[in-house]
Amino acid sequence: MNREKLESIISRYNALSDKIADPEVIADTAGWSKLCKEHTSLSPVADKYSELTKAERDLSEAEALLSDPDMKELAEEEIDRRRKDIARIEEELKILLLPKDPNDDKNVIIEIRGGAGGEEAALFGADLMRMYKMYADRVGLRVEDMSLNATELGGVKEAVFMLSGSEVYGRLKFESGVHRVQRVPETETQGRIHTSTVTVAVLPEAEDVNVVLLDKDIRIDTYRSGGAGGQHINKTDSAVRMTHIPTGIVVCCEDERSQMKNRDKAMKVLKARVYDHYNSIAEKEYSDKRRSQVGTGDRSERIRTYNFPQGRITDHRIGLSLYNIVDFMNGNIDEMLEALRLADITAKLEQGI
C-alpha cells in the first residue's frame, strides 16, 4: 500500500472539508458543487483510513499490555485480532487507491450492430438490446432510444440508445466487444445450430468539456425518413445525417418527427463517437503495453459466447461460465458484470498500477 499517496489524499480530503464549510466558497454554487463532488469521491478512502488508524492504535495499546503477566494472554489475542484487521483494511485501501477511470461516472451510449449471420445476427442483436434495457429498468437507469434500424422479422441491424444514471459506464464498459451466439435460429427449418455474432460498443457520453466539435468540421444533411411514421414522416425532411469531416464518422437519426430533436440526438451520438475515437488513439500505446485479463475492450475482440442448447454464457476474457441463460437474457447480468470488475481490479493490483 502506498502510504505517501494515502496521506496525500487524506490531506486533500481534510482541506476540502474546511473549504466546503466556508461561506465564501458556498456562495459560488458551481465551484462549491465541484468541491463537494470531489469531497464525496474521497470519503470512502477517508473512512477506511480512520478505520486503519483506530486498528493501529488498538494494536499499540494491546502491545503495551504484554508486560503485564495478568493481561498477557488477553493482549496476545487482541494483538492477533488487530493485526488481521490491519491486513484486511490495507488490502481494501489498495483497491480504493487504484486510479479511477474518469469516465466511470458518465452515462453511456450503447451501439448494437448485427455481424456475421445475417437475419439471425440481427435477431440476436434485438435480444441483446432487450437484455440491456431490462437490466437498466431493474437497476433504475433511464433509457433513451437514439436510433433503430430494424429488420422485417424484428431483428436489429443497428440500435443506438443511451442509459443514464449512477456510474453507468463503470458498470457496463466491459460489455464492448463481439458477442457470439450459438443456437437454432427461428429461420432454421432443419434444427441445425448456427453461430452468429453481434458487435456491442459502450461509449461514455461526451460532455462539452471532453470534446469540442467545430461547426466547420461537421456536415449536416437532412432527408426524408424511410421508416414507419405515415404521411408526415414521408413528406418531411426530418431525418438528420451528421458527418464529422476530420474523422469521417457518420451518424444518422430519424426516429423523431422533429428535425430539431433528431439533430440533438445525432449530436449526442456524434460527440460520443468522436470522443471514443480520439480517446482510443490516446490510449493505444498504453493498451498495447497492458492487456489485462479483461482485455482491451476492443470491439473487434470476441468477448463472450451465448450457447443456448447448453444454457451457458461464457466470458472468454476471464474464463467464467454461467448456466442461467434465460435469466441472463432477461437482464440479470450482475454476476457477470461484478466478475469482470473484480478481474480488472485484480489485474491492476498484480501489475502495481
N, C-alpha and C positions, 0 to 999 in steps of 0.2 A: 504494500500500500504506500502511495506517495504522500508522506506526511506533510511535506512542504506545500504541495498542491492543496491538500485538505485544509491546512491552516490559512492559506491564502483565500480559499472560498469562505471560510468562517469569518475572516476579517471583512470580506466584502459583504457578507450577509449582515453582520453587525452594523456596518456603515449604512447599509440600505435601511435597516430597522430604524435608525435615527433619522434618516432623510425622509422616509415616508410619513414620519410623525411631525415633520417641520411644516408649520402653517404656510410659509412662503412657497415651499415645494408643492403642497396640496393645491395652492391657488392656480398652478399650471396644470390643468386637468390632464392634458395629453402626456406631459412629462411624468406626472405623478403615476398615471396609469402604466406607463412603460416600466417605471421603477418597481411598482407593485408586482408586475408580472415577473420581473427578474427575481424579486424577493421570494415570491411563491415558488419559483423553479428551484431555488436553493434551499428551501425549507426542509425537504427530505434529508439532505446532507447534514444540515444543522441539527436536526432532531437526532439523527443517528450518531453524530459527533457527541452530543450531550449524553447519549446512552453509553458511548465508549468511555468518556471521561469519568462517568459515575462508576462504571465497572472497574476502571483502573484505580480509582480512589478506594473502592471497596477492597480491591486486591491488596493495596498498600496497608490498609488498616488490618486486614487478616494476617499479613506477613508480620506485622508488628506484635501480634499476639503469640507468635511461635515461641517466644522466650518465656512465656507463662506456662508452666507444666500443666496447670489445671485447664488451660484453654487450647493446648497444642493440638489435640485431636480434632476439635471443632474447627480450629483455624486451618488445619490441613484440608479438611473437607471444603471449607469456604474458598480456600486458595484454588483447589482443583475446579470448583464450580465457576469461579470468576475467570480463570484462565480459558476455560471453554467458552464462556460468554464473550470474552475479548476476541478470541479467534473467530467466532461466528460473526461478530459485529464488524471486524476488519474485512472479512470476505464480502459482507453486504456493502460496506463502504467502497470496496474496489469496484463493484458493479455501478454504484451511484456516481463514482468518479470517472467512469468511461465517458469519452467525448460523445455528446448527444448530436444526433443528426438534426441540423437546423430546420429540416423540412418536416420532422415528425409531427409537429403540432398543426400542420396545414390540412385543409380539405384536399380531396383528390378528384381527379377526373379519370375515370376508367374507360378505356377503349378496348372493345372486344371485336376481333375480326376472325371470320372463318378462314381456315388454312387448307391443308390437304384433305380431301374427302368430299368435296362438292356439297350436295344438299345435306348430308349427314353432319358435316363440319358446321354448317350453318345452324342446324337444329341443336347441336351441342352448344354452339355459341349462345343460343337463346336460353338453354338450360343454365349456363354459367351466369348469364345476366340475371336470371331469376334467382339463382343462388346468392349472388352478392346483394341483390335488393332485399331478399328475405333476411339475410344476415343484418343488413343495415336497419331494417324495420325492427328486428328483435333487440338490437343493442341501442336503439334510439338515435340513429343517424338519419339525416334528411336526404332524400333522393330527388335529384332534379334531372330530368331527361334533357339531353342536349341535341342528339340526332339519332335517327334509326333508319337503317336500310334493310328492310325485311324481305324474305322470300315468300312465295305464294303459299308454301306449306307451314309458314310460321317460324321459319329459321331466321338467323341474323347474319347478313353479310358483314355489316358493321354496326355497332351500337356504341354510343358515347353518352355517358351520364356522370353526374357529379354527386359525390357523397360528402355531406357536411356534418361536422360535429367535433368532438374532442379527440385529438391525436389520431385522426383518421389515417394519415399517411404512415404514421408509426405502426399502426395495426396491420395495414394492407400492403406495404411496399414490397414484401417478398412474393406477392402474387404475380408480379411481372414475369412473363416468360411464355413458353409454349406448353399448353395443356393438351395432353393426348388422351383420347377416349377409345376404349375397346368395347364394343357392344354390337348387338344385332340391330341394324337401323330399321326404322319404321318403313323405309322404302325397300327393304330386302325381302324377297319372296321365298328364298330357299333356306332361310335361317342361318346364314353364314355370318360369322363375326367380322366386322370391319374395324379398321384402325383409322381414325381421323384426328386432325389437330386444329386447335384454336389458339390464337395469339391474344394474350391479355397484356395491356400496358396500364400501369398505375402511375399517373403523373401528379406531382404535387401542384396544387393550384398556385399560379404565379401571381404575386401581388405586384402593384406598380413599382414598388421599390426593388423588386427582383429583376424585372426585365422592362426595358423601355422600347416600345415599338414606334418608330418614326413614321409619320404619315407617308413620307416619300418611299418608304420600304414596303408599303402594303398596297396591293392592288385589290380593289373590291369590285366584284361583278354581281349583278342581280339577274335572276332568271325565273321562269315560271316552274313551280314545283311539279314534279311528275307523280307525286304520291296522292294519297287519298285526301279529300277535302271538298269535293263538289265543284260547283261552277266558280266559286270565289277564288279558290286556290289555283285553278287553271287559267284564270283571266288576269291574275295579279302577279307582278314580278316581285314576289315576297321572299323567295329563296335567295340566300346570300352565299357567295363563294369568296373567301379571302385567301390571298396568296402572299406569303412573306418572301419577297424577292431575293434577299441575300441567301436564304437557306433553301428556297424552293418548296417550303412547307405549305400545303394547301388544306384549307378547312371549308367544309360545306355545311350549311344548316338551313333546313327547310321545314322544320317541324311546326313553327308558329305561322299564323296567318299574317302577323305584323312583321314587316321588313325590319323595323327597329329592334324588335325582340330577337329576331334571327341574327341581327348584327351583334347584339350584346352577347348572345350565346357563342357565336362564332369567335368573337374576340377573346372570350374566356378560354376557349379551347386552343386558339392560336397562341395566346400568351403561355399557356402551359406547355405546349409542344415546343415552342421556341426556347423556353427556359430549360426544358428537358434536353433539348439538342445541345445547347451551349454548356449546360452542366455536365452532360455526358462526355463532351470533349475535354473539359477541365479535369474530370476525374479519371480519364482513361489511363493515364500513366500510373496513378495510384492503384487503380483496379487491376492493372496488369501485374503489379508487384504483390498485391494482396488479394488472393482468391480464397475466401473463407469457405467453410462448409456450406454456407448458404448460397454460395456462388455470387456472381456479379449482378444478378437481376437483369441481365441482358435478355432482351425479348426474342433473341434467336436461340436461347438456351431451353432445351426441353426440361421442364422442372417437375412435372407431375403426370402420373398416369391414372386414369379412372377406368378400372376394369369392372364392368357391370356384371358379367357372368359370375365372377368370384366375389362380388360385393366389396371390392377392395379399392382403396385410394392409396397410392404410393408416391411420396415425395422423394425424388431421386437425389436431391442435394443433401438430405440428412438421413436417408435410408429408413424413413418412418412409413409404416403401412398401417392404415386404419381399416376396419371391416364394418363400417357403418355408412355405406354409400348413400342409402336412402335419406338418412338424417343429414348427412353432409350436403347433399344436393338441395336439402330444404333449409340451408343456411346455417346449420350447426357446425361451423368450421373453426370454432375457438381453439380446440385441442391442437389442430394443425398450426394455426397462427401462433400460439404460445410456444410450441415446439420449435418453430422457426426463429422466434425471437430469442429463446434461450440458446439455441445453437449459435446464433450470431454473437451473443454475449460471451459464450464460452470461447469461441474462436478469437475474439478480441482480447480476452484475458490471457489466453495462451500465447498470443503474439505480443503481449505487453503494450497494447495500444492505449 
